[in-house]
Structure formats: C-alpha cells, structure tokens
Amino acid sequence: MSNTPTGGAPLAATPLTRAVLEIDEYASGLGWNQPARLFALVDTERLRTEEPMLFAQLGLEGDGGESAGALTPVEQDEVPTDTPLDEFLATIAWPDAVAGCALTVERLMLPPTAEASIPEGLDEAGLTAWVARHPERQEVRMTVGVLRDGSRESAIRLREKDSPTEVLTGKDLVPGLAEALTATFAE
C-alpha cells in the first residue's frame, strides 16, 4: 500500500476505487457535519515527475515505486455553500494534468420503502424539511470519483455504522453525482 497523506486506503481493485476509499477515510477523520469537499485526481507518477515539490509536500516521497497507476487526491478550494452543488460543478473545468475528480458530501437519505409516503406537491425546501423529520432518515457520507475516460466509483458510509469495514462501494451508487462530476471534463 502506498504512503498517502491520509494514511492509506484499504486494498481495492482499481486505482480509482483506492482513491475514493482514501478520500472517504480522510473525510471520516474530519468527523461528521462537514462541508462538501472537491478533489482533483492526478496520476501519482506524473505528479512525481512534473510537480516534485507538491509530491514531497503531500508526503509521497517514500513511495518506493508502489505508485504505478495510482491516483493522488488533491483537495481543491472550499466548495461554496451558497450555491447549489450542481450549479457549482457546472462551473468547473479541469486542466489536462487532472485525470479525474472526486467529491465527498453528506446527505440525509431515506430507505426505498419511505418513498411511497412522500407528500405530493412539496418544493425542494419542503422535501428537505420532510426528510429531516422522517424517523427512518439516515445520515450518509457519499464519496464519488470519476475519470476522464468515464470510469466511476462511489463509497457510501452511514453515520450509524461509521467504520471502515462498513463502507459500501460500487460504480453506480450515486449516478446523478457521478454524471455531474463527469460533465466537469466535457469540452
């Protein structure tokens, strides 16, 4: 496992999965009730050769050659809280050096069984308030990463089961957010 600024993610099948789990672990270390966080995903080897000072600053110097194919998450400036997330993401354009991006965000979710009881005619604010009061609501942290080639990965952590062994991963767990992140690479 490579030495990373967050102490390393669990072993995972792909570099994107490892990066998403690394970001999830980092966000977990910050605790709950955190703002959304945006990350550029850069090829670790490219970072080593093109930005050696940043590479060293991120604590990657002792990598020992394990970074082949790896992605390094680099946290970006704060995500504005006064702009809807989809509108903010629509303003982003990444330089060529960025292989992908990831976002971690906390939300309230309901089980599918609760969908039938949603009152009709609620606007977005009303729906948000209704979900916040629902007895079956779950606080979740979603971390979604995408690459320029369309690859995607997600990790979801429930607040009530806040443990590295309880993180659910999959490509299509948060498809809307993955699509919005993929759109940041559209020309």
Secondary structure as UniProt FT lines:
FT   TURN            5..6
FT   HELIX           15..30
FT   STRAND          37..43
FT   HELIX           44..50
FT   HELIX           52..57
FT   TURN            58..59
FT   HELIX           61..63
FT   TURN            64..69
FT   STRAND          71..75
FT   HELIX           85..89
FT   TURN            90..91
FT   TURN            96..97
FT   STRAND          98..109
FT   HELIX           112..117
FT   TURN            120..121
FT   HELIX           124..133
FT   TURN            135..136
FT   STRAND          138..147
FT   TURN            148..149
FT   STRAND          152..158
FT   HELIX           159..161
FT   HELIX           164..166
FT   STRAND          168..170
FT   TURN            171..172
FT   HELIX           175..183
FT   TURN            184..185
//
